[in-house]
Amino acid sequence: MIGTAVCQPADPADCVTWRNRNFRVVRHPAVAAALTEFRSPFEAGTLEFFDAALPACDKMIDIGAYVGLMSLYAADRLEEVCAFEASPGNFDLLRQNVAVNGRLRRRIRLFGFGLGDRDDHVPLYRKAVADSGSTIFRTVERGGLVDGAPEAMVELRDADTVLCGIGVTGRTLLKIDIEGAEYSVVPTIAALLAEAKPFLHLSFHPFNIVADGDDYLTAVTRLRRALQVAEALAVYRYMYFYEDGQWRCVGGSDRMMFFRQYLLRPKPLPRIASQQYGFIDAIGFADAALPALGSTSGD
C-alpha cells in the first residue's frame, strides 16, 4: 500500500510501504504506473524471490533498474545496491527517486549506462514515454511486429569488465531485466557466474528477437540464443519458476525433463503473437536451496 501520513502536504514525494519495506518516490505519472505494477501480481514472484535471497546477501546489482523501485526495495535491507539504467528519461526518474530517500540514497550507486557484450554506443527504442520496455531492438513482436521510436543513443559497457570491477560474490543478488539484451550479456559473464554463483533473477524477452520478419529464422535464432544462455546458466544447482502464484524448483535430476518439456517446447505468452521457445518470463537461479520458496525437487 502507499502511505502518506508521515509526508508533509508540500512534500514532492510519496511514502511507500510494501511487504514490510519502506521508501519514497517522486510524484510523476510514469512512477505511479511503475508503482501500480510493482504492487500487482505481475511482480509478486520477483519480490518473493528477493525476500528469499536477500537475507543471504550483502549486495544487490540491478541491471535494468527503470525508475528504481526494485533497487529501493533492496536498499531497505542491504547496505550496497548498484543500479544500472541506460534510458536517459528513466535514469532521470531513477535519480530523483533515489534522491528523495535520505536514509537509503547513500546505499545506492547509480550508473547511467547499460551493459552489453562490449563497449559500444547504440540506439535505444521505446514504444511510449518512460517506457519500461525500452530496448536496443527496433523491431519487436507483440500482437504482431512493432517498430519502436528512437529515444536516444546510449552507452553500453562490457558487462564482464564492469561487474568484475564492482565485485560479484555468492552473497550478491544479481537482477537482470534488459528487454532482450540478456541474450548477449549472460554468455558474456558466463565465467563470472560460474566462479561467483550469485543469486540471479533474470527476465527473458525472446519476443524482442526478430530476424528480418522471417518467422522460421526468428524461431531458430530465438532457440539458439536460449540454448547459449542455458549453457551459461547450467552451473546453477537450482532453477526457480513462478507459476500460478507459487514458485517451483527444478533440481539436478529433473534437468533433462526440463530440457525436453520446457526449453524445446513452444509456449504461449499473453499479448505475443507466436509461441516462444526457450526460457520465458522471469526465472530465479541459485546455487543453494531457498526454503522460503518451497521444497526442492530432483536434487
N, C-alpha and C positions, 0 to 999 in steps of 0.2 A: 504494500500500500504506500501512498505518498502521504507524508505527514508534514503539515506546515505550521504546527502550533508553536514551535520554537523559533520560527523565522519572523523577522520584523516585516511589516507591510511593505516597506520600501526596499526590502532585500531583493536583489536581482536573481536570486536562486531559490529553488525549492529543496526541501529536505526530503530524502528518500529513505525509507526503511523497508527492507525486503529480505526475508529469510534470515532475520537477526543481523543483517549488515546495514550500516548507516553511512550515507554520503550525501552530497549535494550536487545539483545540476542546474545549469542556467536555463532560463525560460526562453525557449526557442521551439518553433514548430517541429523541426527535424529531431530535436532532442526529445520532445514529448512523444513523437511517433516511435522513436527508438525505445523509450521507456515503456510504452504500451507493449511492444513486442518482448522486451526484457522480462516483463511480468506475466507474459502469456504462456500457455502450454508449449509453444514453439521453442522456448528457451529453458523449459523446466529441466530437461535432461542435462543440458550443459551445466546448469547451476548445481544439479545433484552430483555430477562428476567433479566439479570444482570443490564442493563441500566434502566429498570423499577423499580427494587428493591433497587439498591444501594443508591439512594437519601434518602431513609428511613432508611439506615443502618449506623452503626459506626464500624462494624467488619465483616470480611468475613472469613469463615473456609473452606478450600479447602481440602477435603478428597479424595485422588487420584489425586495429583497435576501434575503428569507426569513431564514435563520439565518446568512447571511453568507459561505458558502463561496466563492462567486464573487468577492466583494469581497476576501477574504483572499488568494485565488489571485492576483488582480491586484496587490494591495498588495505582494506579494513581489517585484514588478518595478517598480512605479510609486511615485512619491512622494506622489500625491494620489488618493484614492478617496472618492467621495461615495455613501453607501448609504442608500436610502430604503426604509422598511418601515412600512406602515400598521397591520398587525395588532399589537395590544399584546403578545400572547403571543409571537409570532415576533420582535418587536422586542426583547423581553427576552432571548431566546436570542442574537439578533444582538449585543446589547450585551455579553453575557457572553463570547461567542466573541472579540470584538474585545479585551475587557479582558485576556484571558489571553495576548495576543500582545504582549509588551513591545516587541519590535523593530518591529512593524507598526502598533500601535494609534495611534501619533502620525500615521500617514499616512491614517487613515480617519476621515472626518467622518460622524456618524450623524444621520439625520433621521427622527423618529418620526411621520411623516405620509405620506400618499400624494399623488400628483399627478393632476390632472384637468383639465377644460376651464374650471374656475372655482374660486374659493374656496367650500368647502361642508363640511358635516358629513353623512355618510351612514352607513347601517348596513352592516356587513360580515358576510358569512355564511360559515360553514365546514361541512364535511362530517365533520370529525374534529378531535381535539385537535391543536394545532400543525399545522394543515392548510396545506401549501404551495400549495394551490389556493383559499385564501380569496378571496372575490370580492364585489364590490358588487352582484352579481346574485343575487337569492334563488333563482330557478328556473333551472336549467341542464340541459343534455342530457348524459346518459351512455348507458347502455343504454336508458334512457327518460328522462322528465323527473324531476328530483330537486330537492327543496327543501332548501336549506341551513338550518342552525340559526343564529340570530343570535349573533354573537360580541361585537360592541361597536359603538358609534357612533364613527366615526373621522373624522379631519380630512383633507380634500383641499385642496390649494392649486393655484392656477393654474400649470400646467406651464411655460408660456412665461415668466411672471414669475420663477419660481424658477430655471429653467435659465439665463435671461439673467443673473440675479444671480450664479450660480455661475461662469458663463463656459464656453461651449462653442466649440471651435475644430476645425479639421481634424485636430488631434492629440489629440482626445478619443475614447475608446471609450464609446459610449452603449449600455447594455444595458437593454432594457425587457421585463419579464415580469410582467404585471399582470392576467392572468386575464380578459381581455375588455375592460378599461378602455383598452387600446391604441387601440380604435376611436374614443375621444374624445380621447386625448392626442396621437396622431400628427397629425391635422389641425390641432390647436391650435398645435403647434410647427412647422408646415409652413414658415413664413417663416424660422425659425431654422435648420432643416435645410437649406433652400435656400442660406442665406448661409454657414453654417459647414461643412456636409457632414462631420459627424463619422462615424467608423466606427460602424455601427449593427448591433447584434444584437437582433432583435425576434422575440418569441414570439407566435404568433397563437392565439386561442381563440374561433373563430366559434361553437362549440357552447355557449358561455356566453350567447349572444344568443338569447333566446326571446321570441316575440311572442304572449303570451296563449294558448299552446297551439295556435295555428293554423299548421299545417305550411307552407302556402303563404306566409303573411305572414312567418313566420320565415325562410324561404328568401330571400324578396325583401329583407327587412331585412338579413340577413347579406351578401347580394351588394352592396347599396347601401353598407353600411359598408366592405366590402372595396374597392370602387371609390374611395371617398373616401380611404382610406389609400393605395391605389395611385397616385392623383393626387398626394398629398403626397410620395410617395417616388420619383416619376418623375425627380427632379433627380439621382438617383444614376446613375452610368455602369454600375455592375456590381451584379448581384444574385447571391448565392451560396446554393445549395440543397444540403443534406446528404441524400444518398440512397444507400442500400445501402452505408454505410460510407465514402463519399467525397463530396467537395464537387464540385458542378457549377456553373459560372459562366454566367450569361446576360448577354450584352453588348447593345449598342445595336441592331444589325440583327436580333437574334433576338426583339425585344420583341413584335412583332405575333404571331409564332408562339406566344410565351409567353402572350400575352393570350388567344388563341383556345383553345389546347390545355391551359392550366393554369388561369388565373383563371376562365374561364367554364365549365370542365368540373367536374362533380361528382366529388369524390374521397373514397374511403373512409378512415376513421380507426379504429384499433383502439379497441374499447370504446365507440364512439359509434354511436348507432342509425342516424342518417341520414347520407347522403353530404354533403360540405361543399363549397360554392363559395368562390371567392376564395383567399386565402393560407391555408395550413395549416402547422403545425409551426413551427420556428424558422428564420429566414432572415437572412442577413447582407447588408448593403448597404455599398458602398464607392465612393468617387469615384476611387480609384486601385486598380489591379490588385493582388491579393495573390498573388504567385507561389507562396507556400508552399501554397496551396490548389489548385494545378494551373493548367493553361493556361486562358486565356480564350477565349470564342467569340463571334462576332457583334459584335466591336468595330469 
